[in-house]
Amino acid sequence: MIILILGLAIFLGVHSVRIFGDRWRASQIARWGEGPWKGSYALASAVGLALIVWGYALARGQPVVLWTPPPWARDVAALLNVPAFVLLAAAYVPGNRIKAAVGHPMLAGVKTWAVAHLLANGTLAAELLFGAFLLWAIVDFASARRRDRAAGTSYPAGGLAGDAVAVLVGLVAWALFAFLLHGWLIGVSPFG
């Protein structure tokens, strides 16, 4: 469990610099340059992610069961991930109204993904992993919206074509992950 916690601390810590130390972040970018900052950020993120994956795999080998999810929770979680994937796609597809409405669709997608997985898992490691991501996404979303308001940031309205691409990309990514990659990578098939 220590490896999982260390990975979460590194990964979410790196991703929280803007929340808790935006001025420090700006000074470091000015000092190091944008390329080296992004490289260090990516390296620390990769180390954190690797530790999360390793730590979670170790914890799954000796699970501490806190509660048993109801049988329907797995299906609900799989379906909740549909909007999570669409929101994730909307963060990157230009000209969509989803981003204009939500502001930070990736963070909204992470929140949805985390809630879905909290429903379907009852182990200590799962609650720690998905609960940490949920808490981080809530705090980061609020922080990002505050920054937007302070800077007067608004997102372009976009159009139907951007919406359609975001939804299509999200649905295809969800289907690939739900029916193929989740079982292969995680060892659990969302649909049995």
trRosetta pair geometry for C-beta under 8 A, 3 or more apart (Angstrom, degrees):
i j d omega theta_ij theta_ji phi_ij phi_ji
1 4 5.5 -54 -156 38 43 115
1 5 6.2 42 149 -19 72 106
1 55 7.0 74 -144 -174 21 105
1 58 7.9 -134 -47 100 38 109
1 59 5.5 81 -86 -95 68 114
1 124 7.4 -26 -111 116 132 119
1 125 6.6 -133 -110 -92 87 90
1 128 7.5 87 -156 28 102 170
2 5 5.7 -55 -147 39 33 111
2 6 6.2 35 154 -21 67 106
2 55 7.5 -131 80 -128 38 119
3 6 5.7 -52 -145 37 31 112
3 7 6.3 33 154 -19 64 106
3 51 5.5 -143 176 -169 81 87
3 54 5.7 -75 149 103 138 100
3 55 3.4 -167 102 -90 88 98
3 58 6.2 69 49 31 133 144
4 7 5.8 -56 -149 37 29 112
4 8 6.4 28 154 -17 64 106
4 51 7.4 173 -101 144 24 81
4 52 6.3 63 -141 -135 63 50
4 55 2.9 -177 -60 137 61 128
4 56 5.5 104 -109 -59 115 59
4 58 7.4 -143 -39 56 100 103
4 59 5.6 -6 -34 -25 146 134
4 125 6.1 -125 -111 -142 175 96
4 128 6.6 83 129 105 129 133
4 129 6.7 -74 -174 -74 121 95
5 8 5.7 -54 -147 38 31 111
5 9 6.2 34 153 -22 65 106
5 55 7.2 -155 6 -172 48 156
5 128 7.2 -61 -83 172 80 139
6 9 5.7 -54 -147 35 30 113
6 10 6.4 25 156 -15 65 105
6 51 5.5 -86 96 167 94 146
6 55 7.1 167 45 -68 85 147
7 10 6.0 -57 -147 38 30 106
7 11 5.9 17 162 -10 68 113
7 48 5.1 121 -166 -170 62 56
7 49 7.0 113 -170 -89 110 6
7 50 7.2 -143 -122 77 119 46
7 51 2.9 -170 -83 101 100 96
7 52 3.6 -168 135 -53 136 59
7 53 7.5 -161 -159 12 162 51
7 54 7.2 159 -59 48 144 87
7 55 5.2 -156 8 10 129 133
8 11 6.1 -59 -134 45 26 103
8 12 5.5 3 176 5 67 117
8 48 7.4 118 -78 -172 8 103
8 52 6.0 99 -61 -98 63 102
8 128 7.3 -118 -36 150 162 96
8 129 7.0 -145 -80 -116 125 56
8 132 4.9 -3 -161 141 137 166
9 12 6.8 -57 -123 51 15 93
9 13 5.3 24 165 -28 56 122
9 48 7.6 -140 74 -129 48 110
10 13 5.7 -58 -136 37 17 114
10 14 6.3 18 163 -18 59 106
10 44 6.1 -143 177 177 100 86
10 47 6.0 -74 147 100 152 97
10 48 3.4 -157 99 -92 100 100
10 51 6.5 77 35 40 132 141
11 14 6.2 -58 -154 33 23 107
11 15 6.5 6 154 -3 61 113
11 45 6.0 73 -130 -143 73 58
11 48 2.9 171 -57 137 74 133
11 49 5.6 104 -100 -58 131 60
11 51 7.7 -159 -29 57 106 101
11 52 5.9 -18 -8 -36 149 129
12 15 5.5 -61 -142 50 36 107
12 16 5.8 37 154 -26 68 113
12 48 7.5 -172 -2 178 50 145
12 132 6.2 -120 -40 158 159 109
12 133 7.4 -141 -88 -93 123 54
12 136 4.8 -112 -147 -94 120 150
13 16 5.6 -63 -144 36 27 110
13 17 7.6 56 153 -51 58 78
13 48 7.6 -166 37 -102 89 145
14 17 6.3 -22 -167 -21 36 110
14 41 6.1 141 -178 -150 117 70
14 44 4.6 158 -89 113 143 122
14 45 5.4 -135 95 -72 152 74
14 48 6.3 -146 10 -14 125 150
15 18 8.0 -42 176 22 44 98
15 45 7.2 81 -53 -107 93 105
15 136 6.9 56 96 177 119 134
15 140 7.2 -29 143 -91 99 147
16 19 4.7 -50 -164 35 70 120
16 20 5.7 26 148 6 95 109
16 136 6.6 -101 -74 -142 108 102
16 139 7.6 14 -126 102 107 127
16 140 7.0 -112 -107 -79 69 103
17 20 6.9 -81 -143 54 24 82
17 21 5.3 -55 -167 60 66 102
17 22 7.8 125 137 -80 67 42
17 24 7.3 -110 -172 84 96 105
17 25 5.0 118 142 -81 111 118
18 21 7.5 -66 -85 65 13 58
18 22 5.3 47 -159 -95 56 82
18 25 5.8 -16 -88 -12 61 169
18 140 7.9 64 76 -137 104 95
18 143 7.2 137 116 131 87 134
19 22 7.6 142 14 -50 4 91
19 139 6.1 50 -151 136 151 103
19 140 5.6 -90 -72 -102 126 68
19 143 4.4 -114 -125 -70 83 176
21 24 3.8 -31 173 40 109 121
21 25 5.7 124 111 -29 83 87
22 25 5.5 -51 -148 33 31 116
22 26 6.5 32 154 -19 64 103
22 147 7.5 166 -106 -98 157 126
23 26 5.7 -51 -150 35 34 112
23 27 6.5 32 152 -18 65 104
24 27 5.7 -56 -150 37 33 110
24 28 6.3 31 153 -19 66 106
25 28 5.8 -58 -150 36 29 109
25 29 6.4 29 153 -19 65 105
26 29 5.8 -52 -147 35 31 111
26 30 6.4 31 153 -17 64 106
27 30 5.6 -54 -148 38 33 112
27 31 6.1 31 153 -19 66 110
28 31 5.5 -55 -141 40 33 111
28 32 5.8 7 168 3 70 113
28 37 6.0 124 124 -111 96 117
29 32 6.5 -63 -128 52 23 92
29 33 7.3 -45 -177 132 55 8
29 34 5.7 29 -164 -91 101 62
29 37 4.7 -28 -105 -41 70 168
32 36 4.4 -121 162 86 108 120
32 37 5.0 132 82 -57 128 83
32 40 7.5 -40 169 1 164 136
33 36 5.1 75 67 20 94 101
33 37 6.7 -165 88 -10 44 92
34 37 5.7 -62 -147 39 30 113
34 38 6.1 26 160 -17 68 109
35 38 6.0 -59 -146 38 26 106
35 39 6.2 26 156 -19 63 109
36 39 5.4 -54 -143 38 33 115
36 40 6.2 33 159 -18 67 104
37 40 6.0 -57 -150 37 28 108
37 41 6.1 31 151 -21 64 110
38 41 5.4 -53 -143 38 32 117
38 42 6.1 33 156 -20 66 106
39 42 5.8 -53 -144 37 28 109
39 43 6.3 28 156 -18 63 107
40 43 5.7 -54 -145 37 30 111
40 44 6.2 27 157 -15 65 107
41 44 6.1 -58 -147 40 25 107
41 45 6.2 27 153 -20 62 111
42 45 5.6 -55 -145 38 29 114
42 46 6.2 31 156 -21 65 106
43 46 5.8 -54 -147 35 29 111
43 47 6.5 29 154 -17 63 104
44 47 5.7 -53 -148 36 32 111
44 48 6.3 33 153 -18 65 107
45 48 5.7 -57 -148 39 30 112
45 49 6.1 29 155 -19 66 108
46 49 5.7 -53 -142 38 30 111
46 50 6.3 32 156 -20 64 106
47 50 5.8 -55 -148 36 28 111
47 51 6.4 26 154 -16 63 108
48 51 5.8 -60 -150 39 30 109
48 52 6.3 33 151 -23 66 104
49 52 5.5 -50 -147 32 34 114
49 53 6.4 31 155 -17 66 104
50 53 5.9 -54 -148 37 31 109
50 54 6.2 25 156 -13 65 111
51 54 5.7 -56 -140 43 31 109
51 55 5.7 30 161 -18 67 113
52 55 5.9 -59 -138 42 23 108
52 56 6.0 20 162 -17 62 111
52 129 7.0 111 -164 -128 103 106
53 56 6.1 -57 -143 38 23 107
53 57 6.3 24 156 -19 61 109
54 57 5.8 -58 -150 36 28 111
54 58 6.4 27 153 -18 64 106
55 58 5.7 -53 -148 36 32 111
55 59 6.2 28 155 -17 66 108
55 125 7.8 -174 137 -144 84 116
56 59 5.6 -54 -144 40 32 110
56 60 6.3 36 154 -24 65 104
56 125 5.8 136 -134 167 66 124
56 129 5.8 43 -100 -80 120 146
57 60 5.8 -52 -147 32 30 112
57 61 7.0 39 150 -28 59 100
58 61 5.7 -52 -163 21 35 117
58 62 7.7 -17 158 23 64 94
59 62 6.9 -82 -156 60 35 72
59 63 6.9 71 151 -99 70 56
59 64 7.9 -58 -170 10 95 89
59 123 7.3 141 143 141 106 130
59 124 7.4 -118 -174 83 125 89
59 125 3.4 134 132 -88 143 146
60 63 6.0 7 -145 -68 39 97
60 123 7.4 105 -107 95 62 170
60 125 6.4 -114 -58 73 62 155
60 187 7.9 132 141 65 157 139
63 123 4.5 -76 -160 -124 107 134
63 124 7.5 158 -170 28 64 82
63 125 6.8 -98 -124 16 74 115
64 123 6.1 110 65 -164 54 81
64 124 4.0 4 75 3 113 125
64 125 7.3 120 35 -18 88 80
65 68 6.9 18 -179 -68 123 74
65 122 5.9 36 -159 110 77 101
65 123 5.8 -52 -98 -100 49 69
65 124 7.9 -95 -59 -17 9 79
66 122 5.4 -142 62 170 78 78
66 123 6.5 131 6 -141 88 17
66 124 5.7 120 -41 -66 111 67
66 127 6.2 1 21 -20 153 145
67 122 4.1 -120 75 -152 64 124
68 122 5.5 -129 -88 39 20 167
69 73 4.0 -96 171 52 117 155
69 74 7.2 117 114 -45 136 74
69 119 6.5 92 -136 152 126 53
69 120 5.5 77 -163 -150 173 30
69 121 6.6 1 -35 -33 135 9
69 122 5.1 -162 -33 -36 79 109
70 73 5.1 119 61 -26 71 101
71 74 7.2 -48 179 16 43 103
72 75 5.7 -59 -164 42 58 109
72 76 5.9 56 142 -22 83 107
73 76 5.6 -57 -144 41 34 111
73 77 6.0 37 156 -23 68 107
73 119 4.7 -163 -160 149 103 90
73 120 4.7 171 135 -97 100 59
74 77 5.8 -54 -148 35 27 112
74 78 6.5 29 153 -20 62 105
74 120 5.0 96 -95 -136 52 116
74 190 6.6 171 175 -166 91 59
74 191 7.9 155 140 -96 110 31
74 192 7.8 102 125 -59 146 68
75 78 5.7 -52 -148 34 33 112
75 79 6.4 26 155 -13 65 107
75 191 7.5 65 -104 -113 75 69
76 79 5.9 -61 -149 42 30 107
76 80 6.1 33 153 -23 67 107
76 116 7.3 -160 121 -138 73 80
76 119 6.0 -78 93 134 116 151
76 120 7.5 -173 67 -66 83 97
77 80 5.6 -52 -142 34 30 112
77 81 6.7 36 155 -26 61 102
77 116 4.0 117 -148 176 71 85
77 117 6.2 97 -154 -78 127 36
77 119 5.1 -172 -73 75 99 111
77 120 3.7 -44 -27 -35 157 130
77 190 7.1 -134 96 -145 97 105
78 81 5.9 -55 -161 25 31 115
78 116 7.7 151 -33 -176 18 126
78 178 5.8 92 -156 -139 101 123
78 190 4.0 125 -98 165 115 125
78 191 6.1 83 -120 -64 168 78
79 82 5.8 -26 -170 -2 48 114
80 83 6.8 -52 -171 38 48 97
80 84 6.6 50 137 -21 70 111
80 112 5.9 -160 164 175 95 92
80 113 7.8 164 121 -96 98 31
80 115 6.7 -108 163 92 151 96
80 116 3.7 -173 85 -92 127 113
80 119 7.5 101 11 26 152 143
81 84 4.7 -54 -145 39 48 122
81 85 6.1 49 157 -22 76 99
81 112 7.4 149 -104 129 38 101
81 113 6.1 59 -116 -111 82 73
81 116 5.3 174 -55 130 79 174
81 174 6.0 152 124 -137 94 108
81 177 7.8 -115 150 93 137 126
81 178 6.8 154 88 -77 136 112
81 190 7.6 -84 25 -128 146 158
82 85 6.2 -58 -153 35 26 105
82 86 6.6 23 152 -15 62 108
82 170 7.5 87 -179 141 57 107
82 171 7.0 18 -152 -107 91 70
82 174 5.3 68 -112 -158 55 168
83 86 5.3 -53 -142 40 40 114
83 87 6.0 44 157 -22 70 103
83 109 7.5 -152 130 -113 66 74
83 112 5.7 -105 94 -173 98 164
83 170 8.0 13 -142 162 24 143
84 87 5.9 -55 -149 36 27 111
84 88 6.5 30 151 -20 62 106
84 109 4.5 107 -163 -162 61 76
84 110 7.6 111 -153 -62 104 17
84 112 4.0 -159 -81 94 91 114
84 113 4.2 118 -157 -60 150 81
84 116 6.7 -91 -29 -2 143 140
84 174 7.8 122 68 -98 81 112
85 88 5.5 -50 -146 35 34 115
85 89 6.4 35 154 -18 65 103
85 109 7.1 119 -58 -150 15 124
85 170 4.3 138 122 -168 82 81
85 171 7.2 138 102 -68 125 24
85 173 5.0 -174 -168 87 122 106
85 174 3.8 -160 29 -64 163 97
85 177 7.3 -175 -94 31 136 135
86 89 5.7 -53 -150 38 32 111
86 90 6.3 36 150 -24 65 106
86 98 7.2 -137 146 -130 96 164
86 109 7.7 -170 67 -102 50 113
86 166 6.3 78 -170 142 75 88
86 167 5.5 8 -134 -117 115 56
86 170 3.3 118 -93 136 49 168
86 171 6.9 28 -78 -46 94 67
86 174 7.6 -21 -38 -33 71 130
87 90 5.4 -51 -145 33 33 115
87 91 7.0 45 152 -31 61 95
87 98 6.9 -148 -113 163 57 131
87 102 6.9 -4 -138 34 103 179
87 105 4.2 -157 -170 179 78 94
87 106 6.9 165 138 -86 90 23
87 108 5.0 -120 -163 90 147 99
87 109 3.3 -175 90 -68 114 97
87 112 6.5 122 20 20 146 138
87 170 7.3 90 11 -119 36 141
88 91 5.9 -45 -162 15 34 116
88 92 7.7 4 152 3 60 104
88 105 7.1 -153 -65 129 19 97
88 106 5.8 64 -121 -118 59 68
88 109 4.2 172 -51 159 75 170
88 170 6.6 136 56 -114 81 96
88 173 7.4 -104 83 96 123 153
89 92 6.4 -78 -164 46 38 95
89 93 5.6 23 155 -17 81 117
89 165 7.9 -152 157 127 119 68
89 166 4.7 149 115 -159 104 66
89 167 7.5 180 84 -59 140 14
89 169 4.1 156 -145 94 138 109
89 170 3.8 -124 10 -61 135 84
89 173 6.5 173 -65 15 113 138
90 93 5.9 -55 -120 40 33 103
90 96 5.3 -119 -140 92 86 144
90 98 3.8 -73 -139 92 149 132
90 99 5.1 -175 158 -51 96 82
90 102 7.2 81 112 34 141 134
90 105 4.1 -51 87 125 111 172
90 109 8.0 164 41 -49 98 125
90 166 4.2 55 -87 -162 70 140
90 170 7.1 -3 -27 -54 79 131
91 99 6.7 131 -102 -98 35 110
91 104 7.5 25 -111 -172 105 47
91 105 4.6 -148 -62 73 78 97
91 106 3.8 43 -85 -49 158 93
91 109 7.1 -95 -26 6 121 134
93 96 5.2 50 98 -22 106 131
93 99 7.9 -168 69 -26 74 125
93 162 5.9 150 135 -165 105 80
93 165 5.0 174 -157 106 139 108
93 166 4.2 -153 50 -79 147 83
93 169 6.2 169 -63 26 129 145
94 158 7.7 -176 153 -110 50 107
94 162 6.4 -95 107 -123 46 121
95 156 6.9 -41 -109 102 55 123
95 158 4.2 136 175 -130 47 86
95 159 6.0 -18 166 26 104 81
95 161 6.9 0 117 81 125 93
95 162 3.5 -156 105 -71 77 140
96 99 5.4 92 75 7 88 97
96 100 7.4 -157 105 -2 50 91
96 158 4.5 -25 69 180 2 161
96 159 7.8 -77 -109 50 36 39
96 162 3.5 -146 -72 138 62 105
96 163 5.0 131 -148 -74 91 48
96 165 7.0 -126 -75 60 118 91
96 166 4.4 41 -109 -22 165 139
97 100 5.0 -54 -149 41 48 117
97 101 5.9 46 153 -21 75 105
97 157 6.0 1 -107 176 85 63
97 158 4.6 -145 -53 73 54 111
97 159 7.1 92 -40 -65 99 8
97 162 7.0 130 -11 84 62 112
97 163 5.4 -12 28 -71 95 112
98 101 5.9 -59 -149 38 28 107
98 102 6.0 0 163 3 67 115
98 105 5.7 50 134 -90 103 145
98 158 7.8 -41 21 64 57 157
98 163 6.3 127 -24 -119 94 78
98 166 5.6 -143 23 115 137 160
99 102 6.3 -65 -129 51 27 92
99 103 7.2 95 179 -87 57 7
99 105 5.4 -83 -97 -13 66 122
99 155 5.3 -127 130 165 91 150
99 158 6.8 98 48 -27 97 145
99 166 7.9 -159 -25 -98 94 156
100 103 7.9 18 -176 -69 17 48
100 154 7.9 31 -145 169 83 78
100 155 4.4 -156 -106 98 56 104
100 156 6.3 -88 -86 93 114 35
100 157 5.0 72 -125 -121 168 35
100 158 5.5 -154 -19 12 124 104
102 105 4.6 90 82 -78 143 75
102 108 5.1 -79 -169 -8 134 154
103 144 7.1 153 135 121 112 110
103 145 6.0 68 119 -99 159 85
103 148 6.1 -64 -160 -52 127 172
103 155 6.2 -178 -114 -10 51 132
104 107 4.4 13 131 25 114 116
104 108 6.5 138 96 -17 70 89
104 140 7.9 -147 149 126 155 91
104 141 5.7 -172 77 -126 134 75
104 144 4.8 66 -62 108 154 150
104 145 7.1 -109 1 -58 123 77
105 108 5.3 -56 -143 42 41 113
105 109 5.9 46 155 -24 71 104
106 109 5.5 -54 -150 36 31 114
106 110 6.5 34 151 -21 64 102
107 110 5.6 -46 -146 32 35 112
107 111 6.6 39 152 -20 63 101
107 137 5.0 160 -166 -159 78 87
107 140 5.5 -147 -123 98 132 107
107 141 4.3 168 136 -79 139 91
107 144 6.6 179 -12 22 158 147
108 111 5.7 -50 -152 33 34 114
108 112 6.5 33 151 -18 64 105
108 137 7.9 155 -74 171 17 120
108 141 6.8 95 -64 -112 64 135
109 112 5.6 -54 -147 37 33 111
109 113 6.1 36 154 -20 67 107
110 113 5.6 -53 -143 39 31 114
110 114 6.1 32 157 -20 65 107
110 133 5.9 -124 175 167 105 105
110 134 7.8 -174 136 -95 84 42
110 136 7.8 -60 137 88 140 96
110 137 4.1 -168 98 -97 114 140
111 114 5.9 -57 -147 37 27 110
111 115 6.4 26 157 -17 64 107
111 134 6.0 82 -133 -136 62 71
111 137 4.5 -160 -64 117 78 137
111 138 6.4 97 -105 -64 118 70
111 141 7.0 -14 -42 -33 132 146
112 115 5.9 -54 -146 36 29 109
112 116 6.3 33 154 -21 63 107
113 116 5.8 -57 -151 34 28 114
113 117 6.5 17 157 -11 64 109
113 133 7.5 -53 92 127 102 139
114 117 6.0 -62 -148 42 30 105
114 118 6.2 34 154 -23 66 106
114 130 4.6 154 -154 -173 75 83
114 131 7.4 139 180 -77 116 19
114 133 4.5 -165 -93 94 126 105
114 134 3.7 -173 128 -66 145 86
114 137 6.5 -175 1 16 142 138
115 118 5.6 -53 -145 34 31 113
115 119 6.6 37 153 -23 62 102
115 130 8.0 176 -49 165 17 117
115 134 6.4 104 -57 -110 66 127
116 119 5.9 -56 -160 29 30 114
116 120 6.7 5 155 -3 64 113
117 120 5.9 -64 -140 46 36 101
117 121 5.7 2 170 7 73 119
117 126 6.7 -140 155 -171 98 103
117 129 7.8 -64 127 99 138 104
117 130 4.3 -157 94 -105 114 147
118 121 6.7 -73 -128 51 21 89
118 126 7.4 157 -110 143 46 96
118 127 6.7 73 -132 -116 86 61
118 130 4.8 -161 -62 113 78 133
118 131 6.4 94 -100 -67 121 72
118 134 6.8 -6 -38 -37 136 147
121 126 3.3 -110 137 165 138 160
121 127 7.2 -155 108 -49 101 60
121 130 6.9 130 52 3 130 141
122 126 7.0 29 29 63 13 134
122 127 7.5 20 -156 -48 30 106
123 126 4.5 91 58 9 86 103
123 127 6.9 -154 91 -5 43 86
124 127 5.8 -57 -146 38 29 109
124 128 6.2 29 155 -19 64 109
125 128 5.7 -57 -148 38 29 112
125 129 6.1 26 157 -17 66 110
126 129 5.8 -55 -140 40 29 109
126 130 5.9 4 172 4 68 112
127 130 6.7 -61 -129 51 21 91
127 131 5.1 22 169 -19 61 125
128 131 6.0 -54 -124 43 15 109
128 132 6.1 19 165 -23 57 111
129 132 6.2 -64 -155 31 18 108
129 133 6.8 9 155 -10 59 108
130 133 5.6 -52 -147 39 37 110
130 134 6.2 41 153 -22 67 105
131 134 5.6 -52 -145 36 31 113
131 135 6.3 30 157 -17 65 106
132 135 5.9 -55 -147 38 28 109
132 136 6.2 29 155 -17 63 109
133 136 5.7 -55 -144 40 30 112
133 137 6.1 29 158 -20 66 109
134 137 5.9 -57 -145 37 27 108
134 138 6.4 29 156 -20 63 105
135 138 5.9 -54 -149 33 30 111
135 139 6.4 22 157 -12 65 109
136 139 6.0 -63 -149 42 29 106
136 140 5.9 22 158 -15 68 113
137 140 5.8 -55 -135 43 29 108
137 141 5.9 35 161 -25 64 107
138 141 6.0 -54 -146 33 24 111
138 142 6.6 20 156 -14 60 107
139 142 6.0 -58 -151 38 30 109
139 143 6.2 28 152 -18 65 110
140 143 5.5 -56 -144 40 33 113
140 144 6.0 33 157 -21 68 107
141 144 5.9 -55 -144 37 27 109
141 145 6.4 26 156 -17 63 107
142 145 5.9 -56 -148 37 29 109
142 146 6.4 32 152 -21 63 106
143 146 5.7 -54 -151 34 31 113
143 147 6.5 31 152 -18 65 104
144 147 5.6 -51 -149 36 34 112
144 148 6.4 39 150 -22 64 103
145 148 5.4 -49 -149 34 34 117
145 149 6.5 34 153 -18 65 102
146 149 5.8 -54 -149 36 31 109
146 150 6.2 29 154 -17 65 108
147 150 5.7 -57 -145 39 30 110
147 151 6.0 12 161 -4 67 113
147 153 7.4 16 120 11 75 135
148 151 6.2 -69 -143 48 24 98
148 152 8.0 -112 167 67 54 7
148 153 4.0 -93 -145 60 74 113
148 154 7.8 106 -179 -71 107 38
149 152 7.5 28 -174 -73 29 34
149 153 7.8 -62 -39 37 21 81
155 158 8.0 -10 140 -22 96 104
158 162 4.3 -91 -170 63 115 149
158 163 6.8 127 130 -44 123 79
159 162 5.5 102 56 14 61 99
159 163 7.1 -112 115 -4 36 94
160 163 5.4 -54 -147 37 35 115
160 164 6.1 36 155 -22 68 105
161 164 5.7 -53 -147 35 30 111
161 165 6.5 28 155 -17 64 105
162 165 5.8 -54 -146 36 32 109
162 166 6.3 31 156 -18 65 107
163 166 5.9 -60 -150 38 29 110
163 167 6.2 23 156 -15 66 109
164 167 5.9 -56 -144 40 28 108
164 168 6.0 26 157 -17 65 111
165 168 5.8 -57 -141 40 28 109
165 169 6.0 26 160 -16 66 109
166 169 6.1 -55 -141 40 25 107
166 170 6.1 25 158 -18 61 113
167 170 5.7 -59 -146 40 27 113
167 171 6.1 26 158 -19 65 109
168 171 5.9 -55 -144 37 28 109
168 172 6.3 24 159 -15 64 108
169 172 6.0 -57 -145 39 28 108
169 173 6.1 26 157 -17 64 110
170 173 5.8 -58 -144 39 27 109
170 174 6.1 29 156 -20 64 108
171 174 5.7 -53 -144 36 29 112
171 175 6.3 28 157 -19 64 107
172 175 5.8 -54 -146 37 29 110
172 176 6.3 30 155 -18 64 106
173 176 5.9 -55 -147 38 29 111
173 177 6.2 21 157 -12 64 111
174 177 5.9 -65 -147 43 27 105
174 178 5.7 19 161 -15 68 115
175 178 5.9 -55 -131 42 25 105
175 179 5.7 -7 178 10 64 117
176 179 7.0 -72 -131 50 14 88
176 180 5.5 -46 -170 42 55 118
176 181 5.9 37 141 -7 79 114
177 180 7.2 -70 -104 57 10 75
177 181 4.6 -51 -124 57 52 116
177 182 5.4 72 164 -42 72 93
178 182 5.9 9 -120 1 26 133
178 190 4.9 -62 -152 43 82 141
178 191 6.8 62 164 -19 100 107
179 182 7.9 73 10 26 15 102
179 191 7.1 -6 -99 22 70 128
180 183 7.0 -97 179 38 18 100
180 184 6.4 -6 158 -5 62 122
181 184 5.5 -67 -142 46 35 109
181 185 5.3 12 171 -4 77 117
182 185 6.4 -61 -129 48 20 95
182 186 5.2 -25 -174 27 62 122
182 188 6.5 -56 150 81 97 70
182 189 6.6 120 95 -121 101 39
182 190 5.5 30 93 -24 158 100
183 186 7.0 -51 -94 57 13 82
183 187 6.9 32 -166 -140 46 10
183 188 6.5 -117 -106 86 57 22
183 189 3.9 14 -86 -81 118 80
183 190 7.8 -110 -51 -1 85 64
189 192 6.0 -36 99 80 112 22
